[in-house]
């Protein structure tokens, strides 16, 4: 930065030197006829242009490096911060809006370096040098050239406020645009099957039309200040011509002095216009900075304690009087139960009963409003967050695969896994049964969100992850509900092997899959209404028995 600023100072100073050299060029060479000086003056002018060219390239390259380095570092820092935020944050901030924050806002701020600092450095120095030459020739002429400058103050302030407000609105609408595209592309099958192409395209067109109108208004506002500079500069030139022209005709000033002064003011014209436009550029960047600061200032509500407790020796899980609400909607109402270590506990109940919320609470994706959860008698809020989550392996209904190879989707960035251990996980999850037929085996791309694989194949990849993770507690969330009979059999077989010797919690709607569970906990409206084995609950003839009858399970 310091070197770039030094180079910009040198570059800006060359304009002052150029205008100063015009006085001897006119008075001593052209008027006085000193032909021998033409080589010295011409060489000096050429040297100034060479210096200006070299310093311009060097300073712009340095500033581009600084600008890109800053924006990419900000993007990485912002993503790292967002990843620390809890589940509630992501419920109120859609992916598209966050993508626009990380990409759009940081790119807008990048312009501060390349435009604002360049203008403040090079153009400000140019103006100082040029006005220094002009004042040295005639302070009165300089004052006449700048007589209308105070008229710029009020319009500039008004334009700045308008630009900042419009930029904030535009950035918000850009987030909505990114969200709309994210939803359309991820739901492309639903769009096609429901013949929503024209409807979705129409919604998008209306949104981008709003953004376009805001951009036009903002561009008009940003061009207002340079336009006013043009008018004020024209008025200043007129005043100098009237004042200086008479003095030259009267012989009080030389042509060389006037040409040197006139050139200095003419060269000052573009730096003045650029500096006038910087007000709008800064306000646009400031609006994005405000959005970035608000996001950076959003603290994670779920963090590790300052002094974490030691990991528990047992994996017995106890939920004690848990109460939880999303916004103002109650989800859990005094939920309590125990999952014994090394055994399988199934959670059943109608949709919306709070079963999936239990899994989010166990892994501290969210925290309860009241009550506590213990593992081996240790409150999970006293454990290191990463260590707590390292105790769990999860297999959900929708396997979260990335657009990477099958190998990468199983390893998830780990580099410490021997090939033998990876092969064991592949065999245990029956992944090798379908990868053997693929052209590049486990190095075959899984596609966006695993779209290149079938549902059963995606589930087996997720199970292989869990096998490799080898965590003591296993969470199964509707892991087989969306599969066909053949795939379900393979996945169930893999899950049975995975759950051996582990504390396992299972969420299932198909009650036939939890008959063999050591304990079944029936949850209705955020409360435990029944507990027991399959046979015990059927004998009670209560809620569980009713659910079984509904599914025609004997």
Secondary structure, 3 states (H helix, E strand, C coil): CHHHHHHHHHHHHHHHHHHHHHHHHHHHHHHCCCCCHHHHHHHHHHHHHHHHHHHHHHHHHHHHHHHHHHHHHHHHHHHHHHHCCCHHHHHHCCHHHHHHHHHHHHHHHHHHHHHHHHHHHHHHHHHHHHHHHHHHHCHHHHHHHCCCHHHHHHHHHHHHHHHHHHHHHHHHHHHHHHHHHHHHHHCHHHHHHCCCHHHHHHHHHHHHHHHHHHHHHHHHHHHHHHHHHHHHHHHHHHHHHHHHHHHHHCCCCCHHHHHHHHHHHHHHHHHHHHHHHHHHHHHHHHHHHHHHHHHHCCCCCCCCCCCCCCCCCCCCEEEEEEEEEECCEEEEEEEEEEECCCCEEEEECCCCCCHHHHHHHHCCCCCCCEEEEEECCEEHHHCCHHHHHCCEEEEECCCCCCCCEHHHHHHCCCCCCCHHHHHHHHHHCCCHHHHCCCCCHHHCECCHHHCCCCHHHHHHHHHHHHHHHCCCEEEEECCCCCCCHHHHHHHHHHHHHHHCCCEEEEECCCHHHHCCCCEEEEEECCEEEEEECHHHHHHHCCHHHHHHHHCCCC
